[in-house]
Amino acid sequence: MLQIKSFTFNPFAENTYLLYDDTREAVIIDPGCYDKEERSELIDFVKEHQLTPVKLLNTHCHIDHVLGNAFVINTYNIPLSFHKDEEPVLGAVPSYASNYGFPMYQDSQASHFIQDGEEIKFGNTVLQSILVPGHAPGHLVFYHKESKTCIGGDTLFQGSIGRTDLPGGHHETLLTAIKSRLFALPDDTTVYPGHGPATTIGEEKIHNPFVGQHARF
């Protein structure tokens, strides 16, 4: 059975996710851990539950979601994967990390580029990647069909959507992608976003002010 552990890291209050199953194999998604205490929190959980991280995934590569990439890669000797369109997004982070208060940021490189619709396997678990651009050009979400759960990054939030004013963002693209791709998932799918509390597809279809039935924006 899939287990999902959420951590909230860094001043952006970014949600980092650790997914694992009965085999104790695990994937780490969007590690935002930057300081020693945050890194220790992740390591301690892995040790306590006797997990073996085998993959590192980025939904997208804005700074708050990649601060811990190099740390995770070096600690667990695991490959980093994300969509190819996020490569320049990640490549830009060193140029502005210090301006955001992260002078000790360490760069990282992808070992594999994930395609839209690709299956990502670990233990007895299979995740499906779904391309949902708009917040970032190569933004992926990771869907687990059996448990009806989705790691959504910064696409869809409880009562909101991802911002689209950053380089590579596009508002109409995001609205279209949410409606055509995320809203195609079952209504009882739980969405674990990159910031804030979890929500469901059905809830956002009805009440989200940007993409819901009575959208105001």
N, C-alpha and C positions, 0 to 999 in steps of 0.2 A: 504494500500500500504506500502511495506517495505521501511523504511528509514535507511540509513547507515551514521553514523557520525564517522569520523576518527580523532584520536588524535595521535600526535607524542610525545613520552615520553622517558625520561632517556638518558644518553649519547650514548646509542646504536641506537638512533633514531628509536625506535620500534613503530610500528603502533598498537594502541589499537582501537578496534571497539566497537561501541554501536549500536545495531540494535533494531528498534522499529517499531510499526505499529499504525494504527488508534485507537487501544484500549489503547495506551500509555504504554502497557507492553513492557519490554525491556530485552535484554540479553547483557551482557558485555563479550567481548572476548579478552583474552590476556591482562589483565591490567598491563601495564608497569609503571604505575605512582608510583613514589618513594618519591619525596619530597613534601612539603606542597603545593607549587604552582601547581604542576601537579595534586595532589589530589583535590584541589579546582576547577581546571578547569573541571574535570569530574563531581564533585558534582554540580557546578553551571549550567552546561548544563542540567543535570537531572532535577534540580529544575525549570529552565527556561522553559523547555518543559513539565513540569508536568508528568514526566515519573515514572514508577514503575518497577525498575529492579527486575526480578524474577529468573534469572539463571546467573551463572558465568561459562564460558567455557574456556578451554585452548586447543589451537590447539596442543601444545606440551609444555614441562615444562623447557626449558632453562631459565636461570635467567632473561634475559631481558623481557620475556613474563609473568613472574609470580611475579614481584616485588610488584605489587599492590593486589595480591590475598587476603591476610589476611585483608587488608584495606577494600576491597570491601565486603568480607564476613561479616566483623564486622559492616560495615556501613549500609548495606542493609539487613542483616540477610538472605542471600540467599545461596543455595548450590553450591559447586564447582564440576564440572564434567570434566573428560578427559579420554583418553584411559588407560587401566590398565598397558600397557607396559611403560607408562610415570611415573608410581609411583616411581621407583628408580631414575629416572632423577630428579624429584622434590625433592626427599629425599636427594639428594646430594648437593642441592643448599646451605644449611647452612654451609657446610664445606668449601666453597670457596667464599661466598658472600663478606666477608670483603676484600679479596684479590682483588676483582673487584671494591672496593670503596663503598660498600653498607653495612656498619657495623650495621645498624639498620634494616636489613632485618628481616621480621617476617615469620615464616614457616606457611604452610597451609596443609590441608588434603582434599582428595576427599570425597564427599558424595555419588558419583555415578560414575561408570566406563562406558563410552560410548562404545558401540559395533560398528563395521563397519556396515554401512547401517542403523543405528538407526535413527529414526525420533525424532527431538527435537522441541517441540511445545511451543509457547508462543503467547498470544493474538490470532490473526487469522493467524499466521504464522507458517509454518512447514519448518525446515531445515533438510537436510539429511547429515549425517556424512559419509565421505569417507576416508578410511585409505590409506594414502600415505606415507609409511615409507621410510627411507633413510637418511634424515636429522636428524631425531630422530626416535627411534624404534616404537613408537606408535603415530606418527604424524597424526592428523586428519585435514581434511578441512571440511568446512560447506557450503553446496550448497543450494541455494534457487531457485527452478525450475521456479517459476512464473516470477521472475524478471531476471533470468539468471545471478545470481551473486554468487560468491564463495569467502568466506573468506579463503585465502590460506596459512596463516602462512608463514613458511620459506621453502616452497616447490618450487614454481615457481615465479620468479621475471621478471620484464621487462628486457629482454635480458640476464637473468642469472637464476641460480638455487641455492638452499640452499647449504651451505657448508656441507661437509661430513667427515671432519677430527676430529669431536668431538666424545666423547665416545657414542657408539650406532649408529654412522653414517656409511653409506655404499654407495659408489658412484653408483655402478651398480644397487643396489636396488632402489635408488632414480630415476635414469634414467628410469628404467623399470616401476616404479609406475607412474611417470608423463605420460609416453606414453600410458600406458594401462588404467589408471584411470582418470587423468585430461583431457587428450586429447580425452576421450570418451564423454566429455561434448560438448554442441553446440559451434561452433566457435565464436559466438557472446556473449559468457559468459564473463562477466567482472570478473577478478581476483583481489581481494584486498589483497595484500601481507603483510607480517610482517614487511617489510622495503621498503621504496621507493614508487614510484607511481603505480597506477593501470595499468593493461594491459588486454589483451583479449586472450582467448585460441587460436583463429585463428591467431593472430599476432605472438604468440610464436611458434605455429606449423610451421610457415614459417621462422621466422627470429631468433629464439633463437639459439645461437651458440652451445649449449649443446644438445638440444633435437629437434631442428627444422629440416626442410627439408635439409638444407645445414650445418648440425652440423660440427664444426671444432674440437671439443674436444672428 
